[in-house]
Amino acid sequence: MKPTPPKRILIVVAVLLALLLLMFGAAQAQPVQVVDDRGQTVVLAQPPQRIVSLLPSLAETVCALGACGRLVGVDRYTNWPASVQQLPQVGGGLDPNIEMVVALRPDLVLMSASSRAAERLRALGVPVAALEPKTHADVQRVITKLGQLLGVDGAQQVWQRIDAAVDAQARSLPPQARGLRVYFEVSPGPFGAGEASFIGQTLARLGARNVLPASLGPFPKINPEFVVRADPDVVMVGARSADGLLARPGWSAMRALRQGHVCVFNAQESDMLIRPGPRMDEGARLMADCLRRNAGAAAGQGAAR
């Protein structure tokens, strides 16, 4: 017996839906290929669905691209957004617990170019992408490459949002907040943020002058006496370093410390400031607020410089 017209319509609809599902599945399963920061070509049969991230900024970028649900493990320092705090931690980013990583059955591991785990993981058949942003251009490039790896749209929009927000912070500053000479300490050591780093570039866009020249590298270890000689107008530092500043040789006599031109960032703020990723605009806001509060720090010093 021939199908009645309504049945024929249902059959046609079912066939069309099946074809659409096949086409959607094929689109989702398209192979992806990028060259990472070690010059290695990363080839995946399809966008990864189980990702382990060994660098906080990379995990944050995955989430900013709408793929947070694909993360199955992170390093011990990744703590944003809040949802990732429930994921298994596999140790440090530079020297993770390889057995824990493999046990999570990742189809991609994201890590910094300086991590020592890449070769061991590749030898075990685990795909690895080494991506390590250090400058604004790097951040844009890494967001784009992660978008390609994930097979998602919107990478350009994520970068444009960051870039526009940094520009907005720069426009918000009064003229007297510009030209301040800044020392930004990244971590105890001390390690500073030089002109060549993404932090240094943000400071420059805000109109500040970095006392650590580009020739020292992005994040050089600093002799404390260098900072004393540089005599910055403003010191920006995390809470972990702040308590010991006055104990450093010569620092108690530094004008910025004597006059209170020091911005101390708590742990959460420090994370935003030192991670080159989707919260870089928030870091720019924190730096702009510091410059705004210390707008008069260089008063009367121009003739001496």
Stockholm file with secondary structure:
# STOCKHOLM 1.0

chainA/1-305         MKPTPPKRILIVVAVLLALLLLMFGAAQAQPVQVVDDRGQTVVLAQPPQRIVSLLPSLAETVCALGACGRLVGVDRYTNWPASVQQLPQVGGGLDPNIEMVVALRPDLVLMSASSRAAERLRALGVPVAALEPKTHADVQRVITKLGQLLGVDGAQQVWQRIDAAVDAQARSLPPQARGLRVYFEVSPGPFGAGEASFIGQTLARLGARNVLPASLGPFPKINPEFVVRADPDVVMVGARSADGLLARPGWSAMRALRQGHVCVFNAQESDMLIRPGPRMDEGARLMADCLRRNAGAAAGQGAAR
#=GR chainA/1-305 SS CCCCHHHHHHHHHHHHHHHHHHHHHHHHTCCEEEECTTSCEEEESSCCSSEEESSHHHHHHHHHTTCGGGEEEECTTCCCSGGGGGSCBCBCSSSBCHHHHHHTCCSEEEECTTCSCHHHHHHTTCCEEECCCCSHHHHHHHHHHHHHHHTCSCHHHHHHHHHHHHHHHHHHSCGGGTTCEEEEEEETTTEECCTTSHHHHHHHHTTCEESSCGGGCSSCBCCHHHHHHHCCSEEEEEHHHHTTGGGSTTGGGCHHHHTTCEEEECHHHHHHHHCCSTTHHHHHHHHHHHHHHTTTTTTTTGGGC
#=GC SS_cons         CCCCHHHHHHHHHHHHHHHHHHHHHHHHTCCEEEECTTSCEEEESSCCSSEEESSHHHHHHHHHTTCGGGEEEECTTCCCSGGGGGSCBCBCSSSBCHHHHHHTCCSEEEECTTCSCHHHHHHTTCCEEECCCCSHHHHHHHHHHHHHHHTCSCHHHHHHHHHHHHHHHHHHSCGGGTTCEEEEEEETTTEECCTTSHHHHHHHHTTCEESSCGGGCSSCBCCHHHHHHHCCSEEEEEHHHHTTGGGSTTGGGCHHHHTTCEEEECHHHHHHHHCCSTTHHHHHHHHHHHHHHTTTTTTTTGGGC
//
